[in-house]
Amino acid sequence: MRKSKGIGIGIVTALAAWALLLAARPLAARGDAAPRPGIVLVVSPGLRPVGLALTAAYGGRGSLDVATVSSPVAAVCGAATEVALTVAYPTDATLARPGCGDIESIPLAIGGFPIVYNVPGLARPLRLDAAIAASVYLGMIARWDDPAIARLNPGLSLPRAAIRGYHGAGRGDGDADLVVSRWLARRVATWPAAGGVATARWPIRDGAGAASPADARPELAPYSLGFASFDTAIAEHLQAASLQNGHGDYVLPSLYGFHRALEGTLQVGFPTSLRADLIGDDRAAFEPSYLLYVLVHGDVSRAGATGPAIKDLVAWLAPRQGTLGWVPMGYARFLCHPGLPGGDCGLIDVIDAKIAALQTG
């Protein structure tokens, strides 16, 4: 499969950061501390590779097992010794459920969901926007040579082939659906929404133009279109579209573009809960971008002897000032340069304060 040209810079940057982390973190992780009680890290299927990489980097600090579940938030609500890694922060309605009220959402890094496609023979990456993506999933655009797609891609020879659309729920990754659905609701008035928050209902038709939900690798199907996390796009050499952001510019996915989405959101105001959708109104921002969260009970003492180990894990994960932090391949780190104005220093301070406030006894 042909690799998208524009994704190359992001690949080099991500792989360089990953190599540096693999060289540096295990040495720091071994330390002299005694082994801690076991923790279960729950992840959605799409984040399982990230969870496994995290456990490897965590090294000898303690026992950390990965469990794949359909709803990481629900799993944390019901288990004191579990911590979740997720791209979908819990809503107010979720936090109102029994056992969920003290869950803290702590950002670790910044990611993005590129629209990826498999169209052979294109001379350059496709340009797409939220309206086209929504129209595909609503069944209003069915073929690759649709005039709306051709209008954004003058000079490209588009095939007269059916678009085989797919989304995350067919692969058990409903968290990804929610992030992308919120982006579509923000940019497309006709996208289904309820109570101001986009639902994860994906009304794609079930005809011959749709990828089969039973297809384990729909992104490899000829003439397919869907979305994938940036780390997956890198690892599987998927073609990624140049997407229109809120500023009106077309931007390929990159770590820089993810960070510009965070910076734009910080400029307009960031909620003290740290549960936020990233807004791509900066001209260099990529959207849909999102925050990678660790979810943990504010009162970790309910986990008994495992409580201090949970707080230690979250502190190790946190993007602290002056340290590398732990950032998986394909994710952008927070930036804070002591002595220089701007950056993410204020956000990092809030994250540190939330971690310090976790109750261990």
N, C-alpha and C positions, 0 to 999 in steps of 0.2 A: 504494500500500500504506500502511496506517495505521501511523504511528510510535508506538512504545511511549512512554507518558507518562513513566515513571520514568527513562528513559535520558537525559532532557534535561539534567540537571545534569552528567552525565558528558560529554555532547557539548560543552557550553559550556566546561567546564574544559579538556577536551582541545584544543579549537580555539584557546582563548586561549593555552595553552602552546605550541601549534604555531606560531601567528602570532609569538609572541615569539622563538621559536627561529629562524624564517626571517629575522627582522629582524636577529638578533644574530650567528648563527653564521657566515654566509658572510664577514662582515667579518673575523672572527678567523681564518677558514680561509685567507684569501688570504695574509696575512703577507708575509714577505720571503724565505722559504725557497725554495731551488731545487727544481724538480720532482723527485719521487722515482720510483724504478722501479715498474712496474706490479704491482698486487695483484689477485687474484681473490677476490671475496666470494661464497661459495656459500650459497644459501638454499633452503629448501623452497618449493614453489609458493605456499603461504599467506603467506610472508614476502617475496615478491618486491616488492610495493609498498613495504614498509619498506626493503628493500635499495636500491631506486631512490631513495627519499627520502634515504637516508644518503649515497649517492654525490653527489647534488646539493648537500647541505649540506657535504660534505667539500671541495667546491670545488677551488681551485687547489693544494691541498697535495700532490697527486700523482695518479697514474693508478689508478683504482679501478673495476674492471668487475664486474658482477653475473652470476652463472651460476646457473640454476635446476636443482636436482638432486633426486632422490628421497631421498637420504641424505646430508645435509651432513656428518655425522660421518665417514662412510666416505670422502668426498671429501677431507677434511682429512688423514685418515690417509695417503692416497696421494700427497699433493702438498705440497711444502714451501712454495710461494708462495701457498697458498690459506688463507683465513680463513673460518670459518663463522659464520653468524648463525642461531640455532636456539632453539626453546622446549623441546627435549628434550635434557637433558644426557646425556653418554655414561655407560653403566653400567660397573661393574668388569669385566664380561666383555668389553665393547667395548675398554676400555683395555688388556686383555691381548692384543689382536690385534697382529700385526706392524705397526710404523709408528705405532701409536696411543698407546704408553705414556707419552709426555711431553706429551700434550694437556692444556692448562689450560682450565678452564671459568670464565669471568669474567662475573659478572652485570652487566647494564647498566641494566635497568629491570624493572618489574613489570607483567604483563598478566593478562588473564583470558579465559576461554572461556565467554561466556554461552550458555545454551540459547536458540535463536531458533526462531520458529515463524511460520506464516502462516495464521492463523485469522481470517477477516473477522468484523467485527461485535461483538467482545468489548468490554465496557464498561471493563475495566481489565486490567492485565497479569496473566497467569496465574501462579499459584503452582505450583511443581513441586519435586520433591526427587530425590535420587540414586536412590532405589528405583524411582520412576516412570520415570526415564530408562533405567535398566538394564532394566526390564521391557519397555519399548518395543523396545530393541535385542535382547532375548532372545526377542521374539515373544510375550510374556505379556500385553501390553496392545496392543490393535489399533485401538481407536476412541477418538475424542476425548471421547465421553460415558461412558467407562469410570468405574465407581464410585470408583476410587482417585483419579482426576483430579477428579471432581465433589466428593469429600470435602474436598479442599484448596481448592476454589473455590466455596463456597456463594454462591448468588445469580447466578452466571454461567450464561447459556444456552449450553451446549456442544453443538456440532453432532454429529449421528449420522453421522460421516464417518470413513473409514479414515485413520489416521495414516500419512503418507508419510515414514518415517524415512530419514535419510542420515547419513553421517559423512565424515571427512576423506579416507580412502584412495581413495574413488571419484573424488576430485579431485586425487589425488597428494600429499595432505598427511598423511602418516603420522605426522609429529611431533605434530600436533594430536591425533590418535587416542591416542597414547601418554600425553599429559598427561591427557586426559579419562578414559582407561581406568584410570590410576593413582588418580584421584579416585574412580571408581566402585568399584574394588577396596577402597579404604580405607573406604567407607561402606556397601557392599552385600556381604554375605557370599557371595552366590551368583554374583557376577561372576567370570568365568574368570580365574585367576591361575596363575602357575608360578614356583616358587622365591621366593615372597613378592613378586614384582613382576608387576603386571598386564600381560598380553599385549595386543597391539593386534589380537587376533582379534575381529571384530565379527560375532556370529552372528545378525545380522538376517535375517529370512526373505526369500526372493526372490519372494514372491507379489505380488498386485496392490497390497497396502498399502505396499510399499517403493518409495522413489524409485529411478528407474533409475540405475545407476552411470554410464551414458553421458550423463546429463543434466548439462550444464555448469553450470547454475544451479539446483540442486535447492531452494535456499532460497526461490526465487520460486514454486515449485509450490504450488497451493492445498492447504491442510491438511498442509503439510510440518512436520517437526520435526527439528532437528539442532543443531549448535553452530558458532559462528564466533568468531574473535578480535574483541575489542572494537572495534578500529579498523575492521574490516570491517562490524560491526554499525552503527557510526556512519555510515560512508560510504554504505552501502546502505539506511539507514533501516529496519533490520529490527526486528521486535517481539522483545523480550527478556523472558524469564521471571524472576520473582522466585524465587530458589533458596534452599532451606534450607541453612544452614551447620552447622558442627559444634556450635555453641551452641544450635541449634534455632530460630534466627530466620530469617525470609525476607528476603533482601536482593537488591535490583536491582544490576546491574553498575555500578560507578563507580570512578574512580581512587582515591577514598578507601577503598573496600572492598578493592581490591587491596592497598593499602598496609597495611591492618589485618591482612590475611593474612600479610604479611611480618613485621609486628611480633609477631604471635602466635607465629610460627615462631622468631623470634629469642629470645623469652622462654623457650622450652622447650629451646633449644640448637641451634646452627647448625654443620654439619660444616665442618671446616677445608678440605675439598676444594671447598667452596662449591656442591656438587651437592646440591640439596635440593628436596623437594616442599613447597609452602606449605600450611599447615594452617589451615583457617578456623574455629578454635574461639572466636575473639573474636566478640562478639555483632554487631559491625558489619562483620565480614570477609565478603568474597565468595569463594566457591569454586565451580568450580575456578579458582584463580589460579596463576600460574607466574612464573618468572624468565625474562627474555629474556637469552640468553647469547651472548657471542662466544667461539668456540673457536679456540685458537691453539697451535702447538707451543711448549713451554717453551724449546726451543733453536731460536730463529728464525734462528740463524746458518746453519742447513742450507739456508736460502733464498738464501744468497750475498749479493749486493749488495742484494737486496730486504729482507733481514732488518731493518735499521734502519727502513725504511719501514713494515714490519708493526708493529713496536713503537710507532712514532709514531702509527699509526692506532688501535691499541688504547688508547694513552694518551689520545688525543683523544676516544675514545668513553667513557672511564671516568667514573663519577659522582663526580668529585673534590670534596672539601670546598671550599665557597666559590665554586664555579663552576656554571654552568647544566648542564654536561654536554650530551650529545646524547640526547634522548628523543623518539621518534616519537609522532605523534598516537595517542591511545588507550592509551598506556602511562603508568604512574605513575613518577615519579622517586624516588630515595632521598632521605631527608630527614636533614639534619644541621645543627644550629644550634650553632656554636661557643659555649662558655660555658654551654650548657644541658644538663642530664643527659638520658639516654635518646636516642631517635632511632636512626639507622642509622650513627652515626659509627664504631663499632667495625667494622662490616662494611665500610665504605668504607676504613678503614685496612688491612684484610686484602687488599682488592682492590688498593689502591695498592702494597702490598708484593709481591703476585704479579706485577704489571706491571713493577715495578722489577727483579724477579728474572729476567725474560725475557733469555735470553742472546743477545747480538748478535755475539759473536766471542770 
